[in-house]
Amino acid sequence: MANLIVVIACVVLLTGGQPPARHSAPSTAAIVAKLAIGLALVLYSAYRHRRPPRPHGPPRWTARIDNASPVTAAGLAWLLQPWALVGAGAATAVDAKLSTVTDWLALTGYCLLATLSLIIMELYVVWAPAVANARLNALRTWLEQHQEQLIVTLSLLLGLWLTARSIAELVA
């Protein structure tokens, strides 16, 4: 969430909370950036779909994450983000018009919604640690078994959506 806030804050500082004029150089650059990210995601999903299957299971180094210090965990969380999605979010935030309190509340709500699943899991672990541990381990196992399909499907869907939307914005 901290990285999301930093990215949005940087974009807001650069744009002054006002989206660039339509068909201006900054507006077109943001759309082209979203288009490039969308195409890259489509190509990445095709690459992941075509490559030979790999054994299921996380890399060996991930076994140490559960016992990592908060500083190490924060550093890894920052490094291992889906940076293409962060870039797409930044390019989308360029279009944000933040002239009223409602706009700021909507942006704050988006940041909270984007991290809500993590917040819910953390609260679940605090309130019911034994049950949460069993269910979250089952979720981890399911995700490990379906990781490849999830990456291909989500990359393809998001890539197609970003590409289609960007092309529509460039044409309009």
C-alpha positions in Angstrom: 0.0 0.0 0.0 2.9 2.3 0.8 4.3 1.9 -2.7 0.8 2.5 -4.3 0.5 5.7 -2.2 4.0 6.9 -3.2 3.3 6.2 -6.9 0.0 8.1 -6.8 1.6 11.0 -4.8 4.4 11.3 -7.3 1.9 11.4 -10.2 -0.3 13.9 -8.4 2.7 16.1 -7.6 3.8 16.0 -11.3 0.3 16.7 -12.6 -0.9 19.0 -9.9 -4.0 17.0 -9.5 -5.2 18.0 -13.0 -5.1 15.6 -15.9 -3.2 16.7 -19.0 -5.3 18.1 -21.8 -6.6 15.5 -24.2 -4.4 14.8 -27.2 -1.5 16.7 -25.6 2.0 15.2 -25.5 1.8 14.1 -21.8 -1.7 12.7 -22.3 -0.6 10.7 -25.4 2.5 9.6 -23.6 0.5 8.1 -20.7 -1.8 6.3 -23.2 1.1 5.0 -25.2 2.7 3.8 -21.9 -0.5 1.9 -21.0 -0.6 0.5 -24.5 3.0 -0.7 -24.3 2.3 -2.3 -20.9 -0.8 -4.0 -22.2 1.0 -5.4 -25.2 3.9 -6.6 -23.0 1.4 -8.4 -20.7 -0.2 -10.1 -23.7 3.2 -11.2 -25.0 4.3 -12.3 -21.6 1.2 -14.5 -21.2 1.8 -16.0 -24.6 5.4 -16.7 -23.6 4.4 -18.3 -20.2 1.7 -20.4 -22.0 4.2 -21.8 -24.6 7.1 -22.5 -22.4 7.5 -26.1 -21.1 5.9 -26.9 -17.8 8.0 -26.5 -14.7 7.7 -28.4 -11.4 5.1 -27.0 -9.0 6.2 -25.4 -5.8 7.9 -22.2 -4.8 11.6 -21.6 -5.1 13.7 -22.7 -2.2 14.4 -19.1 -1.0 10.7 -18.5 -0.3 10.8 -21.0 2.6 12.8 -18.3 4.6 10.2 -15.6 4.1 8.0 -16.8 6.9 10.8 -16.1 9.4 12.0 -12.9 7.8 12.4 -9.7 9.8 9.9 -6.9 9.1 12.6 -4.8 7.3 13.5 -7.8 5.1 9.8 -8.5 4.4 9.2 -4.9 3.5 12.2 -4.8 1.2 11.1 -8.0 -0.6 7.5 -6.8 -0.9 8.8 -3.7 -2.6 11.2 -5.6 -4.9 8.8 -8.4 -5.9 5.8 -6.3 -6.9 4.3 -6.6 -10.3 6.0 -3.5 -11.7 4.1 -3.6 -15.0 0.8 -3.2 -13.0 2.4 -0.4 -10.9 3.3 1.4 -14.2 -0.2 0.9 -15.5 -1.6 2.3 -12.3 0.7 5.3 -12.5 -0.3 5.9 -16.2 -3.9 5.7 -15.2 -3.5 8.0 -12.2 -2.3 10.7 -14.7 -5.9 11.0 -15.8 -7.2 11.6 -12.3 -8.8 15.0 -11.8 -8.5 15.7 -8.0 -10.3 19.0 -7.7 -12.8 18.0 -4.9 -12.8 16.2 -1.6 -14.9 13.5 -3.3 -12.2 12.8 -5.8 -9.6 12.5 -3.0 -11.9 10.2 -1.1 -12.4 8.0 -4.2 -8.6 7.8 -4.7 -8.1 6.9 -1.0 -10.9 4.3 -1.3 -9.1 2.8 -4.4 -5.8 2.5 -2.4 -7.6 0.8 0.4 -9.6 -1.5 -1.9 -6.3 -2.4 -3.7 -4.9 -3.7 -0.4 -8.1 -4.9 1.2 -7.4 -8.6 0.6 -4.1 -8.3 2.4 -5.6 -6.4 5.3 -8.4 -8.9 5.6 -5.9 -11.8 5.7 -3.8 -10.0 8.4 -6.9 -9.4 10.5 -8.0 -13.0 10.1 -4.6 -14.2 11.4 -4.9 -11.9 14.4 -8.4 -12.9 15.3 -8.3 -16.6 14.5 -4.7 -17.7 14.1 -5.2 -21.5 14.0 -8.1 -21.5 11.6 -6.5 -18.8 9.5 -3.2 -20.7 9.3 -5.0 -23.8 8.0 -7.0 -21.9 5.4 -4.2 -19.7 4.3 -1.9 -22.7 3.9 -4.6 -24.4 1.8 -4.9 -21.2 -0.3 -1.1 -21.1 -0.7 -1.1 -24.8 -1.9 -3.9 -24.1 -4.4 -2.1 -21.0 -5.7 1.1 -23.0 -6.1 -0.7 -25.7 -8.1 -2.5 -23.2 -10.3 0.2 -20.5 -10.5 1.0 -20.9 -14.2 -2.7 -20.8 -15.3 -3.3 -17.8 -13.1 -0.3 -15.9 -14.5 -1.3 -16.6 -18.1 -4.9 -15.8 -17.6 -4.6 -12.7 -15.6 -1.7 -11.3 -17.7 -3.7 -12.0 -20.9 -7.0 -10.4 -19.6 -5.3 -7.3 -18.1 -3.1 -7.0 -21.2 -6.0 -7.2 -23.6 -8.0 -4.7 -21.4 -5.2 -2.2 -21.3 -4.5 -2.6 -25.0 -8.1 -2.2 -26.1 -8.7 0.8 -23.8 -5.5 2.5 -24.9 -6.3 2.0 -28.6 -9.8 3.4 -28.0 -8.3 6.4 -26.2 -5.8 7.0 -29.0 -8.4 6.8 -31.7 -11.0 8.9 -29.9 
